[in-house]
């Protein structure tokens, strides 16, 4: 056990190259519907994207179900399997792993039928100990499944990946090494998304060299903890990675309680760049060091701010709420409505505490919507991407929604201005949703709010609207919206807020739907799917936001159901982005 390592490989782009096969497959499929597949069309709509996305972006007016499309694609792929190419050096690499007594596992996003056909065709089945298919990992990371299968520590695992989303998934199990193979992206892109090393192929990849290479990430974490004079006996329990921050739970010595270390993700990609632009790291540090002790709702206990050798803030240490058996990210679609109402009550309570206070004087580093990081950045960003956004998402929007989309675009600066001035400003969380809430199930589902990177000065209704859009399925949206809208306003009145008329409240609701949700829709709706952990997140966000706009516009409603669209119910939350 001490000398054995587990080598985990994705198939796509890491062991085999399949883009040429899939190009021919999709060319045949699209030709049936009089669509001429070009290299640009393949790059923009197919490469790296799932069948759901392709169905809604290219075949939205075609009478074919997601199941039928996927079966057709897979059968055509198997017919053309002789066109796949094996990455140079693969056979010698895999043989070396086996000859040195290590474990070898395929962890793949290919479905089971196609993956097994590929493995059989390239004749490596005798070298493989196990295969983890995407069907096996509905509730957890496929890499975590592989680690559990071998009962091996993550720091004895070496993972090979070729895509950005694959690197993020692999990084989340905190392996000894994460190696990028340069078949789709270059070395800079792979290193910027979490790879420790990169290779063009396996011809210069030596097993023993990899085994004896240390992961800089391990050293960094222990250095940060030791800088606080923590004991050498630090036990790392669990790791969760995101585009903005990484989270590690750890224990000190034999202490019963564990802690959370949340530290900055230094990978360079479109999402982490946005985190820097929006000052997300420093905003959360400021919250915990200056505001958290005044908050009147439940949050994790804050212990320490972490700084690097240059005295730059780089992380925080918090109470680990899982030690108390609190549950995170309950599915509010199926829980009692009382759980959701309690969340709305707590946010109204917090908003009332800070209502119309001179927060810029009290907390100078709190951001408002007219601060430089937001204005004119938001408007400029949307303007640059708006044409692409409309082209990409027009197929799922009806005429009324497209009209409203243009209205929001042309009035966005005015909407932003209204959230920066006038009465009724307060302190907001900025990202309230069920994935950012722990629930004390044994105490009436009392909510504990985490992830304060987006805290700001704004209108309280911003928290309400974001909570509704991000926490509920579209099939529940109309009913939930009407209940929550009225309940939140009534709670404000009960908490002593006066001179906030119903007319002002209704205007703020319309603005709230059209502000951060619209910016987020344009942002994520124009990012390559390979940049996302939840590749269906843009579809669900955009569908729900514009459906809510329809509700407000009192247009004829025909709410689509996720199941009728071939989508997984409840999958529309990009859960790791702001972790």
Secondary structure by P-SEA (a helix, b strand, c coil): cccbbbbbbbccccccccaaaaaaaaaaaaaaacccccaaaaacccccccaaaaaacccccccccaaaaaaaaaaaaaaaccccccccaaaaaaaaaaaabbbbbbbccccaaaaaaaaaaacccccccccccccccccccaaaaaaaaaccccccbbbbbccaaaaaaaacccccbbbbbcccccaaaaaaacccccccccccccaaaaaacccaaaaaaaaaaaaacccccccccbbbbcccbbbbbbbcccccbbbbbbbbcccccaaaaaaaaaaaaaaaaaaaaccccccccccccccbbbbcccccccbbbbccccccccccccccccccaaaaaaaaaaaaaaaaaacccccccccccccccccccccaaaaaaaaacaaaaaaaccccccaaaaaaaaaaaaaaaaaaaaaccccbbbbbccccccccbbbccccccbbbbccccccccccaaaaaaaaaaacccccaaaaaaaaaaaaaaaaaaaaccccccaaaaaaaaaaaaacaaaaaaaaaaacccccccccaaaaaaaaaaaaaaaaaacccccccccccccccccccccccccc
